[in-house]
């Protein structure tokens, strides 16, 4: 009679019984064990929630002001256009992943480019995820320091957040997927905040005039909008760890990005009609200022309640970024013990965030981060897809 581990496909069927060559060919789960059983994978809904939370960082707080300073009343149209472009990029990533079923980007890189160049690309992706995590921590501290904890030392506040993130991120992927499913309710808060604004005094004429900005401003605005949607690239790591057909995974990723775009557009429109143009120009976080004006019979300081839900969403974003980096390190160095890589990555993000503790320092590095993101999300996948297509046309072994 088979053991319970073999009957239910647990990851505990350790790789010790596998030859080294066979071990390299297998798709491994996050702790280094073969991940060919559905019990270790995410559901489609968990992937949906994961991508949404990965795209919700700190940008939604500053997005209305940032876009208004570039394209004014065209902000919501610009964001819709950026969302459509991101949908196309998701299709490109999916085409690459479909050629290598059961493999993530950290397996595809050495498969297509060789061991050494593949390892360099893996480290580049790992560094990219860690950079995103470090900058997210800086953003979290800036907002919490400004609105809630003005006298709390940065390292104390961020250490608490990192400790909680390490605890959650050290669990198995399926358990983390359940956490993301539960935290998806935080997005409902953003919707309710926006809908409540329509009950207050709004001026719909603030949406006019439209289509008055130049083409150069549109291009700049679309670039700014796309950076607020970073996070969809997590499908490069987690699509192969999801139960579902390739078509289902594609539709899930497209739906998740579309959901985030719609919430962003709703927040942008609310900001445009709630604040005057003069006010929107000088309010860096219009959504928080808006919640500050709300008052109910038994509830005060809605802005603090809003920030409480926002920090849950931001921490979920941090966890998945460093989790992806830990997978990259574990697979690149063929080591088990992904939780140790995750804790090390969190510590590195914390140290970087404490070092980058000034807004001007962040502004100095933002162009580099945006260029880094463009390379990792668009340029490298396109190059890999082209290499794979050329090899297939030449009749070489699997793409």
C-alpha positions, 0 to 999 in steps of 0.5 A, a space after each residue: 500500500 503506498 504511503 500517504 506522501 506518495 498517494 497525495 503527491 506531497 513534496 516530501 518525496 525528497 530529491 535524495 532518491 534522484 540522480 543529479 542530472 534528473 534533479 536538474 531536469 525536474 521543476 522544483 518547488 520552492 524548497 527544492 523538491 520536485 513540484 509536479 503534483 497539484 497539491 503544491 501549486 496555486 489555484 487560479 484564484 490565488 494566482 489572480 489575487 497574487 498578481 493583484 497584490 503584486 501590482 498594489 504597492 504604494 503607487 496608487 496613493 500618488 498616481 492621481 497627482 503624478 499623472 495630473 502633473 503630466 497630462 492633466 484631465 487626460 489622466 484616466 485615458 492615459 492609464 487605460 492606454 497603459 493598461 492595454 499595453 500591459 495586457 499586450 506585454 502579458 501576452 508576450 510573457 505568456 507566449 514565452 512560458 507556453 513554450 516551456 510548460 512547467 518551467 519558470 523564468 529561472 529555468 528558462 534562462 539557462 535552458 536558452 542561453 546556457 549555464 553561465 549567461 543563464 545564471 547572470 540573467 537569473 541574478 539580474 531578475 533576482 536583483 530586480 525583485 530585491 530592488 523593487 522590495 527595497 524601494 517599496 519599503 522606503 515608500 512604506 516608511 515615507 507614508 507612515 512617517 508622514 501620516 502616522 508615526 512621525 517620531 518612530 525611527 525608520 529601522 524600528 518601523 521597517 524591522 517590524 514589517 520585515 519580521 512579519 513578512 519573513 514569517 509569512 513568506 517562510 511558509 509553503 507557496 499554497 499557504 501563502 496563496 491562501 493569505 493572498 486570497 484573504 487579503 484581496 478584500 483590502 482592494 474593496 476598501 479602495 473601491 468603497 473609498 472611491 464610491 463614497 466620494 461621489 456622495 460628497 460634493 464633486 464637480 464633474 466639469 473638472 474632467 474637462 477639457 479632454 484630449 488637450 495635451 501633446 503627444 509627447 505628454 501622452 508618451 510620458 504619461 503612459 510611461 508613468 502609468 506603466 510603472 504603477 502597474 509593475 507586478 504582473 511580471 510575477 507570472 514569469 515565476 508563478 504561472 508554472 506553479 499554478 494549476 490550470 491550462 495555459 489559456 486559463 493562466 493567461 486569462 487569469 493574468 489579463 483579468 488581474 491586470 484589468 481589475 487593477 487598472 479599473 481600480 486605478 482609473 476609479 481613483 483617478 477619476 474620483 481625485 479629478 472630480 473631488 479636488 480642484 485643479 489647483 488642489 490636485 497640483 499640490 496634494 502629493 497623496 490625494 486619496 489620503 487627503 480625501 479620506 481625511 475629510 470623511 467623517 461618520 457618526 461613530 468613526 473618525 480618522 478614516 485616513 488611519 483606517 485606510 492606511 491600516 488596510 493599505 499596509 496589508 496590501 503593501 506588505 503582501 506586495 513586499 512578500 511576493 517580490 522577495 519570495 520570487 527573489 528567493 526562488 531565483 537564488 535557490 534555483 541558481 545556486 541549486 540549494 534547498 532552504 528557500 526560507 533562508 534565502 528569503 530572510 536574507 533577501 528581506 534583510 538586504 531590502 531592509 538595509 537598502 531602505 534604511 540607507 535610502 532614507 531620503 526622498 531626494 535619494 529615491 528620486 535620484 534612483 527612480 529612473 534607474 529602477 524604471 529602466 531596470 524594470 523595462 529591461 527585465 519585463 520587456 527586453 529580456 523576455 522578447 529576446 528569449 522568445 526570439 531565441 526560442 523561435 529561431 531554435 524552433 525554426 532551425 529544428 533544434 531540440 525543444 524549443 
